[in-house]
């Protein structure tokens, strides 16, 4: 196959076989997926790597492998097969280490997938070829790789903060940062030639990691990004703007429309009856 990566193809096949095994055997999947208590309490450290060869379903597998195959060819050409293989495993490990740190108090947290490793491969490719043109699957619109990198880091940071969706954003960010650092070690010249994209991707990533390490409350409180406690408390005490009666009625009716009358609290029901009488 033209412009294909030998290492990428081998990883695709191997990951496909283990994914299939995990999909047909729950015992197999549970033994090798990422599990916080399994790693920290049972010392099953192999899960930090084995989880990257399992996927929740074939769509999950497909998206990860498309990313791997798309970006691995250029890296294999630049670094060679062995360096690419090493980078892949290091990114997989780095992504899961960050996930383990952020979920160290969530003993039942479980995850699986190669997205941490693939994120590292993608970010490595982006800092090597920041001006290459990319397009989304089935959407014939091209844009520069550096833009994708910035959007990826931004979405991932907000995904971690918001705990958005059933997605391992932590592994994505850890893998991405590991991929960037690994690339700079393999080819230090990149830091000089493409310093601007290296900074654009690493500065917000490191700043966010510093923030959540030094101020864990950022991960526990919605809409809190490390402001002074005094200011945050003052903001919480600031009453929301008063709604008109019509706005209140619309809000309650919208809640009923979405979740049913039983979703209203006693206070909300009483308020609804009062608004209807007006």
C-alpha positions as CSV (number, residue, x, y, z in Angstrom):
1,X,0.0,0.0,0.0
2,X,1.4,3.4,-1.1
3,X,2.5,5.7,1.7
4,X,1.8,3.2,4.4
5,X,3.7,2.7,7.6
6,X,5.0,-0.8,8.4
7,X,4.9,-0.2,12.1
8,X,1.5,1.5,11.8
9,X,0.1,-1.5,9.9
10,X,1.5,-4.0,12.4
11,X,0.0,-2.1,15.3
12,X,-3.3,-1.9,13.5
13,X,-3.4,-5.6,13.0
14,X,-2.2,-6.5,16.5
15,X,-4.7,-4.0,18.1
16,X,-7.5,-5.4,15.9
17,X,-6.9,-8.9,17.1
18,X,-6.8,-8.0,20.8
19,X,-9.8,-5.7,20.4
20,X,-11.7,-8.6,18.9
21,X,-10.6,-10.9,21.8
22,X,-11.8,-8.3,24.3
23,X,-15.1,-7.8,22.6
24,X,-15.9,-11.5,22.7
25,X,-14.5,-12.2,26.2
26,X,-15.4,-9.9,29.1
27,X,-12.9,-11.8,31.3
28,X,-10.1,-11.0,28.8
29,X,-11.1,-7.3,28.6
30,X,-11.4,-6.9,32.4
31,X,-8.0,-8.5,32.9
32,X,-6.2,-6.0,30.6
33,X,-8.1,-2.7,30.6
34,X,-7.0,0.3,32.6
35,X,-8.3,0.1,36.1
36,X,-7.1,2.4,38.9
37,X,-7.4,0.0,41.8
38,X,-5.9,-2.8,39.7
39,X,-2.8,-0.7,39.1
40,X,-2.4,1.1,42.4
41,X,-3.6,-1.7,44.8
42,X,-3.0,-4.9,42.9
43,X,0.2,-3.6,41.2
44,X,-1.0,-4.8,37.8
45,X,1.2,-2.3,36.0
46,X,0.9,-4.1,32.7
47,X,-2.5,-2.4,32.4
48,X,-0.8,0.9,31.6
49,X,0.1,-0.7,28.2
50,X,-2.3,-3.5,27.7
51,X,-5.3,-1.2,27.9
52,X,-4.1,0.5,24.7
53,X,-4.8,-2.7,22.7
54,X,-8.5,-2.9,23.7
55,X,-11.4,-0.8,22.4
56,X,-15.0,-0.4,23.5
57,X,-16.3,-1.2,19.9
58,X,-15.2,-1.2,16.3
59,X,-16.0,2.5,15.8
60,X,-13.7,3.4,18.7
61,X,-11.0,1.1,17.1
62,X,-11.6,2.5,13.7
63,X,-11.2,6.2,14.6
64,X,-8.0,5.5,16.5
65,X,-6.5,3.4,13.8
66,X,-7.3,5.9,11.1
67,X,-5.4,8.5,13.1
68,X,-2.5,6.1,13.6
69,X,-2.2,5.1,9.9
70,X,-2.7,8.7,8.7
71,X,0.1,10.2,10.8
72,X,2.5,7.3,11.2
73,X,3.9,7.2,7.7
74,X,5.6,10.6,7.9
75,X,7.1,9.8,11.4
76,X,8.4,6.4,10.2
77,X,10.1,8.1,7.3
78,X,11.6,10.7,9.6
79,X,12.5,8.6,12.6
80,X,12.7,5.0,11.3
81,X,10.6,2.1,12.4
82,X,12.1,1.3,15.8
83,X,12.0,5.0,17.0
84,X,8.3,5.2,15.9
85,X,7.5,2.0,17.7
86,X,9.2,3.3,20.9
87,X,7.5,6.6,20.6
88,X,4.1,4.9,20.3
89,X,4.6,2.9,23.5
90,X,6.0,5.8,25.4
91,X,3.0,7.9,24.4
92,X,0.6,5.2,25.4
93,X,2.4,4.9,28.8
94,X,2.5,8.7,29.3
95,X,-1.2,9.1,28.5
96,X,-2.2,6.5,31.0
97,X,0.2,7.8,33.7
98,X,-1.6,11.2,33.5
99,X,-5.0,9.4,33.7
100,X,-3.8,7.4,36.7
101,X,-2.7,10.6,38.5
102,X,-5.9,12.4,37.9
103,X,-8.1,9.4,38.8
104,X,-5.9,8.2,41.7
105,X,-8.8,8.7,44.1
106,X,-11.3,7.0,41.8
107,X,-10.7,3.3,42.5
108,X,-13.4,2.1,40.2
109,X,-12.2,4.2,37.2
110,X,-11.7,2.1,34.1
111,X,-10.7,2.9,30.5
112,X,-9.4,1.4,27.3
113,X,-8.2,2.4,23.9
114,X,-5.1,3.5,22.0
115,X,-6.1,7.2,21.9
116,X,-3.3,8.3,24.2
117,X,-0.7,6.8,22.0
118,X,-2.4,8.0,18.8
119,X,-2.7,11.5,20.3
120,X,1.1,11.5,20.8
121,X,1.7,10.3,17.2
122,X,-0.6,13.1,15.9
123,X,1.1,15.8,17.9
124,X,4.5,14.6,17.0
125,X,3.6,14.8,13.3
126,X,2.1,18.3,13.8
127,X,5.2,19.8,15.3
128,X,7.3,18.1,12.6
129,X,5.0,19.2,9.7
130,X,3.0,22.2,11.1
131,X,2.1,23.6,7.7
132,X,0.9,20.3,6.1
133,X,-2.8,20.3,5.0
134,X,-5.3,18.1,6.8
135,X,-9.0,17.4,6.3
136,X,-11.6,15.7,8.4
137,X,-13.1,12.3,7.5
138,X,-15.7,12.7,4.8
139,X,-15.4,16.5,4.9
140,X,-13.4,17.9,1.9
141,X,-12.2,21.0,3.7
142,X,-8.4,21.4,4.2
143,X,-6.8,23.3,7.0
144,X,-3.2,23.6,8.4
145,X,-2.0,20.9,10.8
146,X,-1.0,23.6,13.4
147,X,-4.6,24.7,13.6
148,X,-5.7,21.2,14.4
149,X,-3.1,20.9,17.1
150,X,-4.2,24.1,18.8
151,X,-7.9,23.0,18.6
152,X,-7.0,19.6,19.9
153,X,-5.2,20.8,22.9
154,X,-7.9,23.4,23.7
155,X,-10.7,20.8,23.4
156,X,-8.8,18.3,25.5
157,X,-8.1,20.7,28.3
158,X,-11.8,21.8,28.5
159,X,-12.8,18.1,28.2
160,X,-10.7,17.2,31.3
161,X,-12.1,20.2,33.3
162,X,-15.7,19.5,32.4
163,X,-15.3,15.7,32.4
164,X,-17.1,15.9,29.1
165,X,-18.6,12.7,27.6
166,X,-17.3,9.1,28.0
167,X,-13.9,10.1,26.6
168,X,-10.5,9.7,28.2
169,X,-9.4,13.3,27.7
170,X,-6.7,12.8,30.3
171,X,-4.9,10.1,28.3
172,X,-5.2,12.3,25.2
173,X,-3.4,15.2,26.9
174,X,-0.8,13.0,28.5
175,X,-0.1,11.2,25.3
176,X,0.1,14.4,23.3
177,X,2.6,16.0,25.7
178,X,4.7,12.8,25.8
179,X,4.6,12.8,21.9
180,X,5.9,16.3,21.8
181,X,8.7,15.7,24.3
182,X,9.6,12.4,22.7
183,X,9.9,14.1,19.3
184,X,12.1,16.8,20.7
185,X,14.4,14.2,22.2
186,X,14.6,12.2,18.9
187,X,15.0,15.3,16.8
188,X,16.0,18.4,18.8
189,X,16.3,20.5,15.7
190,X,12.5,20.7,15.6
191,X,12.6,22.9,18.7
192,X,14.6,25.5,16.6
193,X,12.9,25.1,13.3
194,X,9.3,24.9,14.5
195,X,9.6,26.6,17.9
196,X,6.3,28.5,17.5
197,X,4.1,25.4,17.2
198,X,6.0,23.7,20.0
199,X,5.3,26.6,22.3
200,X,1.7,26.9,21.1
201,X,1.0,23.3,22.1
202,X,3.2,22.9,25.2
203,X,2.6,26.2,27.0
204,X,-1.1,25.8,27.6
205,X,-0.7,22.1,28.3
206,X,2.0,22.6,31.0
207,X,0.1,25.6,32.4
208,X,-3.0,23.5,32.8
209,X,-1.1,20.6,34.4
210,X,0.6,23.0,36.8
211,X,-2.7,24.4,37.7
212,X,-4.4,21.1,38.5
213,X,-1.4,19.8,40.4
214,X,-1.0,22.9,42.6
215,X,-4.7,23.6,43.0
216,X,-6.7,20.3,42.9
217,X,-9.9,22.2,43.6
218,X,-9.9,23.2,39.9
219,X,-10.9,19.7,39.1
220,X,-13.6,19.5,41.8
221,X,-15.5,22.8,41.3
222,X,-17.4,23.8,38.2
223,X,-16.5,27.1,36.6
224,X,-13.4,27.5,38.9
225,X,-10.1,28.0,37.1
226,X,-7.9,28.8,40.0
227,X,-9.1,32.3,40.9
228,X,-8.4,33.5,44.5
229,X,-10.7,31.8,47.0
230,X,-12.0,35.2,48.2
231,X,-12.9,36.2,44.7
232,X,-14.5,32.8,43.9
233,X,-16.6,33.0,47.1
234,X,-17.7,36.5,46.2
235,X,-18.7,35.4,42.8
236,X,-20.7,32.5,44.2
237,X,-22.6,34.9,46.6
238,X,-23.5,37.3,43.8
239,X,-27.1,36.6,43.1
240,X,-28.1,35.7,39.5
241,X,-30.0,38.4,37.6
242,X,-33.7,38.3,38.4
243,X,-35.9,36.7,35.8
244,X,-39.3,38.1,34.7
245,X,-42.4,36.1,35.5
246,X,-42.7,35.1,31.8
247,X,-39.1,33.9,31.8
248,X,-39.7,31.8,35.0
249,X,-42.8,30.2,33.4
250,X,-40.9,29.5,30.2
251,X,-38.1,27.9,32.1
252,X,-40.4,25.6,34.1
253,X,-42.4,24.6,31.1
254,X,-39.2,23.8,29.2
255,X,-38.1,21.6,32.1
256,X,-41.4,19.7,32.0
257,X,-41.1,19.4,28.2
258,X,-37.7,17.9,28.5
259,X,-37.9,15.7,31.6
260,X,-41.6,15.5,32.6
261,X,-43.7,17.0,35.4
262,X,-42.0,14.8,38.0
263,X,-38.7,16.5,37.4
264,X,-40.0,19.6,39.2
265,X,-39.2,20.1,42.9
266,X,-42.0,20.9,45.3
267,X,-40.9,24.5,45.3
268,X,-40.9,24.6,41.5
269,X,-44.4,23.1,41.3
270,X,-45.7,25.7,43.8
271,X,-44.1,28.4,41.8
272,X,-45.6,27.1,38.6
273,X,-49.1,27.1,40.1
274,X,-48.6,30.6,41.3
275,X,-47.4,31.8,37.9
276,X,-50.4,30.2,36.2
277,X,-52.8,32.1,38.4
278,X,-51.2,35.5,37.5
